[in-house]
C-alpha cells in the first residue's frame, strides 16, 4: 500500500509535498475540532419524527371535523325537507282496504286527499294516509275524516266520527285532530283517537305526549295512558293503561263531578286505596286541576309515591303557585315533551300490518 495514502485518510506517514502544502494553505479555514458536533444517531427509517407526526395528526383531526360537519349539514337538510310542505297540497293515500271513498267518489291508492276533502270508510273499509312528510294516519272502519288545513308547521284534520291511529315525528303542535268541541295536539308521538258524532270518545297514547285542550282547560296525556273525552268537550283525568277496574271506576265518578271536591270525599278515599305508584299521573292531574286537594290525603299519597323527589310545599300547592308541581311532574317516568326528536322510532314508517296491530291493541285498552 502506498504510504502517502495512509496520510490522506488517517494522517499516518509523511504524505506528499503537494498534499501537505495544500493542507497548510487551507488550515485557516478549518472548523475547530473541539466545536464539531457529535454525530446524531441515525433514526430508523420506519420511525416518524415529531415534525412528521404533527401534520398527520392535524390532517386526521380536520378530516374528522369535516365529516362531522357534513353529517350535521345533511341531517339539518333532511329535517328541513321533512318538515316543509307546500300550502294546500293534499295528502297521499298510501293504502286502502274494503270500501273507501272521498265524499261520494271512489278513492284509489296513489291519489291525494285534497284540502277540504272528506274520506269515508265503510263497515269493512280502512285507509292509510301520509301526513305530509311527518308521519302517517290510519282510518279504521266506519269512520269519516276531513282534511281541514295543511302546510309547513301546521296540519289539521277533523275526525267527524270513527277511529284513527296516527304516528308523527315532528315538533309539538305540527299535527292536530279536531273534534266538535276540543282538539288533540300531537307532541311528537303515536296515539289512537276515537269519537262519535257528538265528540265523546277516548284518546290513548302509545309514545310521547298528546295535549287535549279547549276553552275549559288542558290535559297532558303521556305514553301508556288514556283519557276519556266528553261530548261537551271536557277531558277526564288521564290514567295508566294498567290501572285496576276499581281505580278507573272511582276516577270516572270523580270526573263526573265538576264541582270542587272535599278533601275527604268518599270516592277520593276509594281511589287512593286502589292507587299504585304507576297511577301517580292521575293523582297529579287531579291535584293540578283542584289544588285544594293538597290539604288532604291526596298530597300525602303523592309524596309517598314520589319519595325520591323533593316534595313541593303544601302551602305553595294550595295557593296554586305557578310551577309548584313541576318537581313531581318532572319525576314521572315519561319522556320530556320538548325532546320530541328522541322519539326517533316514530320517524320510521309502520307497515299496514303494524298499524292494524296497534289499532287492535288500542281497542282492547
PyMOL commands that set and color helices and strands:
alter all, ss='L'
color gray80, all
select helices_A, chain A and resi 3-10+17-29+33-35+50-83+245-256+266-273+277-289+291-295+297-305+314-318+326-331+340-342+344-347+352-364
alter helices_A, ss='H'
color red, helices_A
select strands_A, chain A and resi 91-97+100-102+105-106+112-113+118-121+126-131+135-139+144-151+154-168+175-178+183-186+190-195+201-207+209-214+217-222+225-229+239-240
alter strands_A, ss='S'
color yellow, strands_A
deselect
rebuild
show_as cartoon
